Amino acid sequence: MRIEKHPILTFEKGETVTFTYNGTVYSGFKGEPIASALHANGVRTLGHTHDKHRPRGLYCAIGNCSSCLATVNGKPNVRICVEPLTKGMVVTQQNGRGVLKND
């Protein structure tokens, strides 16, 4: 599910790391956008629309829209299309506005 060869672009792969998304463990390359790692693992739905609850996926992939907002390590409203993946991240789907939790 990854682009391996491109006539113009090159894709550097970092160290393979694991992370969780909605409680499932996935792997990706350290430093790649979280959304790219999810896409490579077959995850296409990143959230749902507020009013009709239709699935939302990756749209702009440059951090300008809100289709990819998720909660990352407890922090809501993270644009995972531009957020670099790190080892052990805990990412959860966010539907609607994010809520900060006080522990």
Secondary structure, 3 states (H helix, E strand, C coil): CCCCCCCCCCCCCCCEEEEEECCEEEEEECCCEHHHHHHHCCCCCCEECCCCCCEECCCCCCCCCCCCEEEECCEEEEECCCCECCCCCEEEECCCCCCCCCC
